[in-house]
Amino acid sequence: MPEVTPSAWEQYLRYHPEAHILQTAAWGKLKQKYGWHVVPIQSGDTGAQVLFRRLLPGINLAYIPRGPIGNEWFKLLPEIDQVCRKHHCVFLKIEPDEWEDETNLPSPPPIGFVASGQSIQPPRTLVLDIRGDERILLSQMKQKTRYNINLAQKKGVVVHSTNDLEIFHSLIELTAQRDRFGVHQLSYYRHAYQLFHPLGQCELLLAEYEHSPLAALMVFAYGKRAWYFYGGSSDLHRERMPNYLLQWEAIRWARSHGCTEYDFWGVPDTDLDTLESKFSQRSDGLWGVYRFKRGFGGVLRRSQGPWDRIYQPLLYRMYQIWQNAHRGEQNQ
């Protein structure tokens, strides 16, 4: 069998620092605590961390987030198929760690896959090149963002590292209530911090004013890339612009860890012209965060996929019908 142990997977990843953090053993351990079964697969120079989950009775999903690893990952498909069938999967979903071209036009799925209408990770994001002098980085930001970073400093906002997950979670919950989105339970963020922070791949940053917590975020780094996955803020002292200084300090943390790019992780999935023409009018969904994130600069990118590889067509169709009905209920 092509399955390998977590320790063997970690050894393999030492030779692939370009891998996405969602393919790391630590991420697999995190997901395993929350309903996923994780199986690393490796053959030659290619590999994939595959996540398995029961969705409905008789319907099991296999999922490869931001993988597989290696330029010739298609050669790994026979091994992946073998493991997926062993776990009685109806289909395999792949969200590759590859960008569409600069026009952000969707690429056709590879042979043996179909284009999927369901993404698990946000497909579109802003990626900031954080190389070079800090003064140059600041000069490339929107003038208002640069002003707000300086304003926060002048108005007494202080950003520092913390391990207070309770405060962090309370700020995320406040943001979720305000902006109407779902969040993980406290234990999820605690496990993420405990898994990645000892490896130097995660930091929890807190913005305060006169010892009152105003905003916090959790930033991750692996290889040359950093990601802003989680963050939240209170309604206190928003005029002091704590989120801007907090995000700048997260970028500086990423730079200090050798990262060359910073992924803001999630903006509305539409083209740049639409984003720029409508962001000032909309605040629903990811529109509010786009208004904030765009100020730091960065290039709009869209990931390839998602692509589904179907093993049981009838059950896959039944799952699609259930999914569409469920989505309709959520949108009512």
Protein Blocks (a to p, Z undefined) as FASTA:
>chain_A
ZZdcfklmmmmmmmmmmbcfklpmklmmmmmmnopacddddehjbccddddddfbghiac
dddehiaedjklmlmmmmmmmmmmmnopabdcddddbdddfkopacdddehiacdfbdfb
dfbdcdddfedjfklmmmmpcfklmmmmmmmmmnopacdddfbfklmmmmmmmmmmmnop
adddfklmmmmmmmmmmnopaccddddeehiafbdcddddehjbccdfbgcddfehklno
mmmmmmmmmmmmmmmnopabdcehiaadddfklmmmmmmmpcghjlmmmmmmmmngpjdd
ddehjddddfblmlmmmmmmmmmmmmmmmmZZ
